[in-house]
Amino acid sequence: MEQKNAEKRDIGQRHMERKEKERGAKADIEKLLEEGNLIRIHPKGFSMYPLFVPERDEAVIGPPDIAKLKRGDVALYRRESGRLVLHRIWKRRGNEFYMLGDNQKEIEGPLSGGQIKGILKEVIRRGHRFSVKNPIYRLSAGIWLFFRPIRPFFWGVLAKIRKIRSS
């Protein structure tokens, strides 16, 4: 029994140490951006699919100019929970921002400009870089935002096609 309690304490301690390390890394990211540096990160999860595929793509993030942020820009922001998130700006009203992952249908917000810590500058895919100023990227991002209401239908059709192909 004592050994199990000791193991639980060790697991709890390791969990707390990992959380502290994550908080420190997040603070370092914000500090680097505040100092005007560019950072490279590997976005996790599929909320920004198809722009980012986990374990494959990288995001180059730079300091934001809040006054210049607009619909379609991809921003790194801190949620009220403390989590850093990389999503696209769906809408802006003054200093309030509404965010949306490319693979999501729920709009998050309003967020304050103070929550935005960085802005996407480049995408690195399989070693090749492309700027978010690239006209093809801007056009595809605009189209993707425009079709937000029908994305679930699109993904459903794509899943059915894949299922038929694999049969």
Backbone as a printed PyTorch tensor [residue, N CA C, xyz], in Angstrom:
tensor([[[  0.8220,  -1.1950,   0.0000],
         [  0.0000,   0.0000,   0.0000],
         [  0.8650,   1.2570,   0.0000]],

        [[  1.9130,   1.2350,   0.8350],
         [  2.8090,   2.3890,   0.9000],
         [  3.5040,   2.6140,  -0.4390]],

        [[  3.8750,   1.5090,  -1.0850],
         [  4.5480,   1.6150,  -2.3730],
         [  3.6250,   2.2420,  -3.4180]],

        [[  2.3310,   1.8600,  -3.4200],
         [  1.3810,   2.4330,  -4.3690],
         [  1.2130,   3.9250,  -4.1270]],

        [[  1.1390,   4.3420,  -2.8770],
         [  1.0210,   5.7670,  -2.5570],
         [  2.2570,   6.5240,  -3.0180]],

        [[  3.4230,   5.9090,  -2.8250],
         [  4.6680,   6.5430,  -3.2670],
         [  4.6810,   6.6780,  -4.7920]],

        [[  4.2080,   5.6330,  -5.4940],
         [  4.1380,   5.6890,  -6.9600],
         [  3.1880,   6.7880,  -7.4130]],

        [[  2.0380,   6.9150,  -6.7440],
         [  1.0840,   7.9670,  -7.0850],
         [  1.6930,   9.3430,  -6.8770]],

        [[  2.4450,   9.5090,  -5.7710],
         [  3.1040,  10.7970,  -5.5180],
         [  4.1180,  11.1010,  -6.6160]],

        [[  4.8960,  10.0610,  -7.0160],
         [  5.8950,  10.2470,  -8.0740],
         [  5.2320,  10.6480,  -9.3870]],

        [[  4.1390,   9.9900,  -9.7330],
         [  3.4070,  10.3180, -10.9620],
         [  2.8810,  11.7430, -10.8750]],

        [[  2.3010,  12.0920,  -9.7380],
         [  1.7950,  13.4530,  -9.5420],
         [  2.9030,  14.4810,  -9.6460]],

        [[  4.0630,  14.1880,  -9.0640],
         [  5.2020,  15.1090,  -9.1100],
         [  5.6870,  15.2820, -10.5500]],

        [[  5.8090,  14.1790, -11.2840],
         [  6.2500,  14.2650, -12.6880],
         [  5.2560,  15.0800, -13.5130]],

        [[  3.9540,  14.8840, -13.2540],
         [  2.9180,  15.6380, -13.9610],
         [  3.0700,  17.1300, -13.6770]],

        [[  3.2710,  17.4780, -12.4090],
         [  3.4330,  18.8900, -12.0510],
         [  4.6910,  19.4810, -12.6790]],

        [[  5.7860,  18.7160, -12.6990],
         [  7.0300,  19.1980, -13.3050],
         [  6.8530,  19.4200, -14.8010]],

        [[  6.1200,  18.5040, -15.4690],
         [  5.8650,  18.6590, -16.9070],
         [  5.0400,  19.9080, -17.1750]],

        [[  4.0220,  20.1550, -16.3420],
         [  3.1790,  21.3490, -16.4950],
         [  4.0030,  22.6220, -16.2890]],

        [[  4.8910,  22.6240, -15.3040],
         [  5.7550,  23.7820, -15.0520],
         [  6.6670,  24.0320, -16.2530]],

        [[  7.2110,  22.9570, -16.8120],
         [  8.0860,  23.0770, -17.9790],
         [  7.3150,  23.6560, -19.1580]],

        [[  6.0670,  23.1870, -19.3770],
         [  5.2310,  23.7170, -20.4610],
         [  4.9500,  25.2010, -20.2500]],

        [[  4.6280,  25.5880, -19.0010],
         [  4.3640,  27.0020, -18.7140],
         [  5.6060,  27.8410, -18.9960]],

        [[  6.7810,  27.3030, -18.6280],
         [  8.0310,  28.0190, -18.8860],
         [  8.2880,  28.1850, -20.3700]],

        [[  8.0200,  27.1380, -21.1540],
         [  8.2070,  27.2070, -22.6040],
         [  7.2750,  28.2400, -23.2070]],

        [[  6.0230,  28.2810, -22.7330],
         [  5.0700,  29.2650, -23.2370],
         [  5.5310,  30.6710, -22.9110]],

        [[  6.0410,  30.8630, -21.6950],
         [  6.5300,  32.1830, -21.3040],
         [  7.7210,  32.5750, -22.1770]],

        [[  8.5900,  31.6040, -22.4900],
         [  9.7410,  31.8770, -23.3530],
         [  9.2870,  32.2800, -24.7520]],

        [[  8.2740,  31.6100, -25.2770],
         [  7.7440,  31.9420, -26.5990],
         [  7.2600,  33.3820, -26.6040]],

        [[  6.4800,  33.7500, -25.6120],
         [  5.9610,  35.1180, -25.5400],
         [  7.0860,  36.1310, -25.4010]],

        [[  8.0670,  35.8120, -24.5920],
         [  9.2020,  36.7320, -24.3920],
         [  9.9640,  36.9310, -25.7000]],

        [[ 10.2310,  35.8410, -26.4120],
         [ 10.9330,  35.9430, -27.6920],
         [ 10.1560,  36.8210, -28.6760]],

        [[  8.8420,  36.6310, -28.7320],
         [  8.0250,  37.4360, -29.6430],
         [  8.0090,  38.9020, -29.2150]],

        [[  7.8930,  39.1600, -27.9130],
         [  7.9080,  40.5360, -27.4170],
         [  9.2140,  41.2420, -27.7540]],

        [[ 10.3020,  40.4680, -27.8190],
         [ 11.6140,  41.0380, -28.1550],
         [ 11.7990,  41.2200, -29.6560]],

        [[ 10.7740,  40.8450, -30.4490],
         [ 10.8340,  41.0530, -31.8940],
         [ 11.3810,  39.8860, -32.6870]],

        [[ 11.5600,  38.7410, -32.0520],
         [ 12.1140,  37.5620, -32.7250],
         [ 11.0430,  36.7950, -33.4900]],

        [[ 11.5050,  36.0320, -34.4810],
         [ 10.6580,  35.0470, -35.1470],
         [ 10.8930,  33.7180, -34.4510]],

        [[  9.8320,  32.9160, -34.3290],
         [  9.9640,  31.5830, -33.7420],
         [  9.3880,  30.5610, -34.7090]],

        [[  9.8740,  29.3210, -34.6120],
         [  9.3390,  28.2130, -35.3940],
         [  8.7190,  27.2150, -34.4440]],

        [[  7.4830,  26.8270, -34.7500],
         [  6.8000,  25.8430, -33.9190],
         [  6.1810,  24.7670, -34.8030]],

        [[  5.9560,  23.6070, -34.2250],
         [  5.2220,  22.5240, -34.8730],
         [  3.8190,  22.5260, -34.2790]],

        [[  2.8290,  23.0600, -34.9890],
         [  1.4670,  23.0440, -34.4330],
         [  1.0040,  21.6190, -34.1700]],

        [[  0.3120,  21.4410, -33.0530],
         [ -0.1980,  20.1210, -32.6790],
         [ -1.6960,  20.0910, -32.9150]],

        [[ -2.2210,  18.9080, -33.0880],
         [ -3.6580,  18.7580, -33.2870],
         [ -4.0680,  19.0510, -34.7150]],

        [[ -5.3630,  18.9030, -34.9720],
         [ -5.8780,  19.0530, -36.3300],
         [ -6.8200,  20.2440, -36.4900]],

        [[ -6.8100,  21.1830, -35.5570],
         [ -7.7350,  22.3140, -35.6600],
         [ -7.4170,  23.2160, -36.8470]],

        [[ -6.1690,  23.2100, -37.3160],
         [ -5.8000,  24.0510, -38.4650],
         [ -5.5440,  23.2280, -39.7320]],

        [[ -6.0210,  21.9890, -39.7440],
         [ -5.9380,  21.1610, -40.9510],
         [ -6.8860,  21.7480, -41.9870]],

        [[ -6.5390,  21.8650, -43.2210],
         [ -5.4150,  21.2910, -43.9390],
         [ -4.1690,  22.1880, -44.0170]],

        [[ -4.2060,  23.3860, -43.4310],
         [ -3.0240,  24.2500, -43.4790],
         [ -1.8420,  23.6040, -42.7760]],

        [[ -2.0780,  23.0350, -41.5950],
         [ -1.0060,  22.3910, -40.8440],
         [ -1.3530,  20.9370, -40.5750]],

        [[ -0.4070,  20.0610, -40.8960],
         [ -0.5240,  18.6460, -40.5730],
         [  0.4800,  18.3780, -39.4580]],

        [[  0.0100,  17.8660, -38.3060],
         [  0.9210,  17.6080, -37.1950],
         [  2.0760,  16.6950, -37.6070]],

        [[  3.2370,  16.9600, -37.0320],
         [  4.4600,  16.1940, -37.2750],
         [  5.0550,  16.4410, -38.6620]],

        [[  4.3960,  17.2150, -39.5110],
         [  4.9260,  17.4820, -40.8450],
         [  5.2630,  18.9580, -41.0250]],

        [[  4.3500,  19.8290, -40.6750],
         [  4.4770,  21.2470, -40.9920],
         [  4.9670,  22.0720, -39.8100]],

        [[  5.5700,  23.2030, -40.1310],
         [  6.0170,  24.1530, -39.1280],
         [  5.4160,  25.5160, -39.4220]],

        [[  5.2500,  26.2920, -38.3640],
         [  4.7580,  27.6600, -38.4810],
         [  5.8620,  28.6050, -38.0400]],

        [[  6.1050,  29.6420, -38.8330],
         [  7.0310,  30.7040, -38.4470],
         [  6.1600,  31.8540, -37.9550]],

        [[  6.3200,  32.1710, -36.6820],
         [  5.4900,  33.1780, -36.0190],
         [  6.3550,  34.3910, -35.6970]],

        [[  5.7930,  35.5670, -35.9270],
         [  6.4820,  36.8040, -35.5940],
         [  5.6330,  37.6550, -34.6720]],

        [[  6.1940,  38.7460, -34.1820],
         [  5.4300,  39.6330, -33.3100],
         [  4.2550,  40.2470, -34.0750]],

        [[  3.1070,  40.4080, -33.4140],
         [  1.9520,  40.9580, -34.1250],
         [  1.9450,  42.4850, -34.1050]],

        [[  1.4190,  43.0610, -35.1550],
         [  1.0840,  44.4870, -35.1660],
         [ -0.4340,  44.5070, -35.0680]],

        [[ -0.9530,  44.6460, -33.8680],
         [ -2.3810,  44.5000, -33.6110],
         [ -3.2140,  45.3940, -34.5260]],

        [[ -2.7180,  46.5910, -34.8000],
         [ -3.4770,  47.5360, -35.6330],
         [ -3.6710,  47.0180, -37.0530]],

        [[ -2.7640,  46.1580, -37.5350],
         [ -2.8250,  45.6740, -38.9180],
         [ -3.4920,  44.3070, -39.0650]],

        [[ -3.8580,  43.6690, -37.9610],
         [ -4.4730,  42.3480, -38.0570],
         [ -5.8390,  42.4330, -38.7200]],

        [[ -6.1020,  41.4370, -39.5710],
         [ -7.3620,  41.4490, -40.3300],
         [ -7.8920,  40.0300, -40.5060]],

        [[ -9.1120,  39.9580, -41.0050],
         [ -9.7560,  38.6810, -41.3090],
         [ -8.8310,  37.8410, -42.1900]],

        [[ -8.6840,  36.5880, -41.8300],
         [ -7.8560,  35.6760, -42.6090],
         [ -6.4520,  35.4900, -42.0610]],

        [[ -5.9620,  36.4430, -41.2530],
         [ -4.6380,  36.2760, -40.6450],
         [ -4.6980,  35.1360, -39.6310]],

        [[ -3.5770,  34.4240, -39.4780],
         [ -3.4840,  33.3540, -38.4900],
         [ -2.6790,  33.8920, -37.3100]],

        [[ -3.3030,  33.8860, -36.1340],
         [ -2.6880,  34.4730, -34.9510],
         [ -2.4540,  33.4300, -33.8670]],

        [[ -1.3690,  33.6260, -33.1290],
         [ -1.0890,  32.8440, -31.9340],
         [ -1.6340,  33.6470, -30.7620]],

        [[ -2.5520,  33.0570, -30.0050],
         [ -3.1580,  33.7850, -28.8970],
         [ -3.2480,  32.9100, -27.6650]],

        [[ -3.4280,  33.5780, -26.5230],
         [ -3.5600,  32.8670, -25.2600],
         [ -5.0180,  32.8920, -24.8250]],

        [[ -5.5720,  31.7040, -24.6560],
         [ -6.9470,  31.5830, -24.1530],
         [ -6.9790,  31.9540, -22.6750]],

        [[ -8.1820,  32.1960, -22.1760],
         [ -8.3560,  32.4920, -20.7480],
         [ -7.8180,  31.3540, -19.8930]],

        [[ -7.8660,  30.1250, -20.4100],
         [ -7.3640,  28.9560, -19.6770],
         [ -5.8420,  28.9450, -19.5860]],

        [[ -5.1810,  29.8080, -20.3540],
         [ -3.7220,  29.8710, -20.3570],
         [ -3.0870,  29.1530, -21.5340]],

        [[ -3.8660,  28.4450, -22.3140],
         [ -3.3400,  27.6650, -23.4430],
         [ -3.0560,  28.5660, -24.6360]],

        [[ -1.9140,  28.3320, -25.2890],
         [ -1.5920,  29.0340, -26.5320],
         [ -2.2270,  28.2970, -27.7000]],

        [[ -2.8680,  29.0490, -28.6020],
         [ -3.6060,  28.4600, -29.7160],
         [ -3.2530,  29.2290, -30.9890]],

        [[ -3.1740,  28.5120, -32.0910],
         [ -2.9140,  29.1140, -33.3980],
         [ -4.1580,  28.9220, -34.2580]],

        [[ -4.9290,  29.9990, -34.4700],
         [ -6.1500,  29.9490, -35.2790],
         [ -6.2510,  31.1810, -36.1660]],

        [[ -7.1800,  31.1130, -37.0860],
         [ -7.3890,  32.1820, -38.0530],
         [ -8.3900,  33.2090, -37.5110]],

        [[ -8.1580,  34.4650, -37.8610],
         [ -9.1000,  35.5170, -37.4790],
         [-10.3070,  35.4310, -38.4090]],

        [[-11.4620,  35.1940, -37.8090],
         [-12.7140,  35.1230, -38.5500],
         [-13.2930,  36.5210, -38.7470]],

        [[-13.2240,  37.3080, -37.6640],
         [-13.8160,  38.6390, -37.7210],
         [-13.1110,  39.5200, -36.7010]],

        [[-13.0900,  40.8170, -37.0180],
         [-12.5280,  41.7910, -36.0940],
         [-13.5260,  42.9220, -35.9100]],

        [[-13.7310,  43.2950, -34.6500],
         [-14.5550,  44.4570, -34.3150],
         [-13.7350,  45.3190, -33.3720]],

        [[-13.1350,  46.3810, -33.8820],
         [-12.2840,  47.2200, -33.0510],
         [-11.1180,  46.4230, -32.5140]],

        [[-11.0220,  46.3090, -31.1850],
         [ -9.9490,  45.5480, -30.5550],
         [-10.4230,  44.1650, -30.1010]],

        [[-11.5590,  43.7080, -30.6520],
         [-12.0630,  42.3750, -30.3470],
         [-11.8940,  41.4780, -31.5700]],

        [[-11.4390,  40.2560, -31.3000],
         [-11.1670,  39.3100, -32.3680],
         [-11.9710,  38.0410, -32.1510]],

        [[-12.4750,  37.4890, -33.2480],
         [-13.1960,  36.2200, -33.2420],
         [-12.3580,  35.2510, -34.0580]],

        [[-12.0510,  34.1000, -33.4600],
         [-11.0890,  33.1680, -34.0350],
         [-11.7690,  31.8650, -34.4560]],

        [[-11.1390,  31.2030, -35.4230],
         [-11.6950,  29.9700, -35.9700],
         [-10.5620,  29.1000, -36.4940]],

        [[-10.5330,  27.8380, -36.0730],
         [ -9.5920,  26.8900, -36.6540],
         [-10.0620,  26.5070, -38.0470]],

        [[ -9.1380,  26.2540, -38.9600],
         [ -9.5140,  25.9010, -40.3350],
         [-10.3240,  24.6180, -40.4100]],

        [[-10.1940,  23.7610, -39.4130],
         [-10.9040,  22.4850, -39.4050],
         [-12.0040,  22.4910, -38.3410]],

        [[-12.5300,  23.6610, -38.0260],
         [-13.5610,  23.7820, -37.0050],
         [-14.7310,  24.5890, -37.5250]],

        [[-15.8720,  24.4490, -36.8480],
         [-17.0260,  25.2480, -37.2420],
         [-17.4350,  26.2350, -36.1610]],

        [[-16.9250,  26.0560, -34.9400],
         [-17.2540,  26.9480, -33.8330],
         [-16.3210,  28.1560, -33.8280]],

        [[-16.9100,  29.3370, -33.7390],
         [-16.1430,  30.5710, -33.6810],
         [-15.9040,  30.9080, -32.2100]],

        [[-14.6670,  31.2420, -31.8780],
         [-14.2830,  31.5670, -30.5110],
         [-14.0950,  33.0740, -30.3730]],

        [[-14.6230,  33.6390, -29.3130],
         [-14.4020,  35.0570, -29.0890],
         [-15.5440,  35.6820, -28.3340]],

        [[-15.4410,  36.9320, -28.0450],
         [-14.3660,  37.8260, -28.4750],
         [-13.1160,  37.6880, -27.6120]],

        [[-11.9720,  37.8740, -28.2580],
         [-10.6820,  37.9320, -27.5970],
         [-10.1880,  39.3680, -27.6890]],

        [[ -9.4220,  39.7870, -26.7270],
         [ -8.8590,  41.1400, -26.7790],
         [ -7.5510,  41.1050, -27.5570]],

        [[ -7.1650,  42.2410, -28.0740],
         [ -5.8910,  42.3340, -28.7780],
         [ -4.7230,  41.9440, -27.8990]],

        [[ -4.8560,  42.1380, -26.5850],
         [ -3.7930,  41.7750, -25.6570],
         [ -3.5570,  40.2810, -25.5510]],

        [[ -4.5310,  39.4830, -25.9460],
         [ -4.3750,  38.0270, -25.9020],
         [ -3.5790,  37.5170, -27.0980]],

        [[ -3.4560,  38.3200, -28.1450],
         [ -2.7310,  37.8940, -29.3420],
         [ -1.2430,  38.1230, -29.1240]],

        [[ -0.4940,  37.0480, -29.2340],
         [  0.9370,  37.0700, -28.9270],
         [  1.8150,  37.0350, -30.1660]],

        [[  1.2680,  36.5250, -31.2860],
         [  2.0850,  36.4110, -32.4900],
         [  1.2050,  36.2740, -33.7160]],

        [[  1.8580,  36.3930, -34.8760],
         [  1.1500,  36.2990, -36.1600],
         [  1.9440,  35.3870, -37.0930]],

        [[  1.2430,  34.5400, -37.8280],
         [  1.8840,  33.6300, -38.7720],
         [  2.5200,  34.4190, -39.9040]],

        [[  3.8010,  34.1430, -40.1640],
         [  4.5450,  34.8070, -41.2410],
         [  4.8130,  33.8570, -42.4100]],

        [[  5.1480,  32.6110, -42.0760],
         [  5.4670,  31.6220, -43.1040],
         [  5.0110,  30.2400, -42.6540]],

        [[  4.8300,  29.3700, -43.6380],
         [  4.5600,  27.9570, -43.3940],
         [  5.7280,  27.1870, -43.9910]],

        [[  6.2190,  26.1990, -43.2620],
         [  7.2800,  25.3210, -43.7740],
         [  6.6730,  23.9350, -43.9120]],

        [[  6.6220,  23.4770, -45.1600],
         [  6.0280,  22.1680, -45.4620],
         [  7.0540,  21.3430, -46.2160]],

        [[  7.4620,  20.2420, -45.5880],
         [  8.4620,  19.3400, -46.1940],
         [  9.7000,  20.1060, -46.6350]],

        [[ 10.1420,  21.0420, -45.8060],
         [ 11.3600,  21.7980, -46.0840],
         [ 11.1840,  22.9940, -46.9990]],

        [[ 10.0200,  23.1640, -47.5800],
         [  9.7570,  24.3000, -48.4690],
         [  8.9680,  25.3660, -47.7200]],

        [[  9.3860,  26.6080, -47.8800],
         [  8.7350,  27.7260, -47.2030],
         [  7.8110,  28.4600, -48.1600]],

        [[  6.6840,  28.9400, -47.6250],
         [  5.8840,  29.8950, -48.3750],
         [  5.3430,  30.9400, -47.4160]],

        [[  5.3210,  32.1530, -47.9070],
         [  4.9040,  33.2990, -47.1130],
         [  3.3860,  33.4180, -47.0990]],

        [[  2.8610,  33.9710, -46.0180],
         [  1.4200,  34.2170, -45.9600],
         [  1.0410,  35.4030, -46.8430]],

        [[  2.0290,  36.0780, -47.4080],
         [  1.7600,  37.1710, -48.3550],
         [  1.6250,  36.6490, -49.7850]],

        [[  1.9230,  35.3820, -49.9850],
         [  1.8120,  34.7600, -51.2990],
         [  0.3610,  34.8730, -51.7730]],

        [[  0.1210,  35.3890, -52.9870],
         [ -1.2530,  35.5740, -53.4730],
         [ -2.0770,  34.2800, -53.5130]],

        [[ -1.4420,  33.1670, -53.8300],
         [ -2.1660,  31.8970, -53.8800],
         [ -2.6130,  31.5070, -52.4690]],

        [[ -1.7200,  31.6980, -51.4850],
         [ -2.0980,  31.4200, -50.0950],
         [ -3.2530,  32.3190, -49.6690]],

        [[ -3.1740,  33.6160, -49.9460],
         [ -4.2250,  34.5650, -49.5460],
         [ -5.5640,  34.1940, -50.1800]],

        [[ -5.5390,  33.8390, -51.4610],
         [ -6.7650,  33.4530, -52.1580],
         [ -7.3780,  32.1910, -51.5460]],

        [[ -6.5420,  31.1750, -51.3130],
         [ -7.0710,  29.9250, -50.7510],
         [ -7.5900,  30.1350, -49.3240]],

        [[ -6.9220,  30.9720, -48.5400],
         [ -7.3980,  31.2620, -47.1760],
         [ -8.7520,  31.9780, -47.2330]],

        [[ -8.9050,  32.9090, -48.1580],
         [-10.1780,  33.6180, -48.3050],
         [-11.3070,  32.6960, -48.7200]],

        [[-11.0170,  31.8120, -49.6530],
         [-12.0260,  30.8420, -50.1010],
         [-12.4080,  29.9210, -48.9460]],

        [[-11.4050,  29.4630, -48.1920],
         [-11.6570,  28.5590, -47.0780],
         [-12.5530,  29.2190, -46.0310]],

        [[-12.3170,  30.4980, -45.7400],
         [-13.1700,  31.2210, -44.7830],
         [-14.5860,  31.3880, -45.3360]],

        [[-14.6800,  31.6910, -46.6010],
         [-15.9840,  31.9030, -47.2250],
         [-16.8540,  30.6470, -47.1240]],

        [[-16.2330,  29.4900, -47.2860],
         [-16.9760,  28.2290, -47.2840],
         [-17.1410,  27.6120, -45.8950]],

        [[-16.8670,  28.3580, -44.8310],
         [-17.0070,  27.8240, -43.4710],
         [-18.3510,  27.1460, -43.2200]],

        [[-19.4810,  27.7320, -43.6310],
         [-20.7720,  27.0880, -43.3170],
         [-20.9550,  25.7020, -43.9340]],

        [[-20.2880,  25.4320, -45.0520],
         [-20.4960,  24.1260, -45.7010],
         [-19.3260,  23.1700, -45.5060]],

        [[-18.3380,  23.5470, -44.7000],
         [-17.2050,  22.6540, -44.4670],
         [-17.6120,  21.2890, -43.9210]],

        [[-18.5290,  21.2080, -42.9430],
         [-18.9050,  19.8630, -42.4610],
         [-19.4490,  18.9780, -43.5850]],

        [[-20.2300,  19.5540, -44.4870],
         [-20.7390,  18.8090, -45.6330],
         [-19.5730,  18.3490, -46.5150]],

        [[-18.6290,  19.2550, -46.7640],
         [-17.4540,  18.9540, -47.5800],
         [-16.6800,  17.7730, -46.9890]],

        [[-16.4030,  17.8220, -45.6590],
         [-15.6530,  16.7440, -45.0180],
         [-16.4380,  15.4320, -45.0600]],

        [[-17.7680,  15.5120, -44.9440],
         [-18.5950,  14.3070, -45.0290],
         [-18.5080,  13.6570, -46.4050]],

        [[-18.5900,  14.4660, -47.4440],
         [-18.4780,  13.9620, -48.8200],
         [-17.1000,  13.3490, -49.0400]],

        [[-16.0650,  14.0280, -48.5780],
         [-14.7030,  13.5230, -48.7300],
         [-14.5400,  12.1770, -48.0170]],

        [[-15.1090,  12.0440, -46.8180],
         [-15.0330,  10.7750, -46.0810],
         [-15.7360,   9.6590, -46.8400]],

        [[-16.8910,   9.9620, -47.4510],
         [-17.6250,   8.9430, -48.2240],
         [-16.8230,   8.5190, -49.4500]],

        [[-16.1850,   9.4730, -50.1020],
         [-15.3540,   9.1560, -51.2680],
         [-14.2290,   8.2350, -50.8620]],

        [[-13.5570,   8.5530, -49.7610],
         [-12.4690,   7.7110, -49.2830],
         [-12.9450,   6.3190, -48.9320]],

        [[-14.1290,   6.2280, -48.3330],
         [-14.6760,   4.9290, -47.9530],
         [-14.9540,   4.0850, -49.1940]],

        [[-15.5170,   4.7150, -50.2300],
         [-15.8170,   4.0200, -51.4800],
         [-14.5270,   3.5460, -52.1400]],

        [[-13.5090,   4.4050, -52.1570],
         [-12.2120,   4.0550, -52.7600],
         [-11.5670,   2.8770, -52.0560]],

        [[-11.6720,   2.8240, -50.7210],
         [-11.0100,   1.7530, -49.9620],
         [-11.7740,   0.4410, -50.0490]],

        [[-13.0220,   0.4710, -50.5160],
         [-13.8160,  -0.7700, -50.6320],
         [-13.4180,  -1.5900, -51.8360]]])
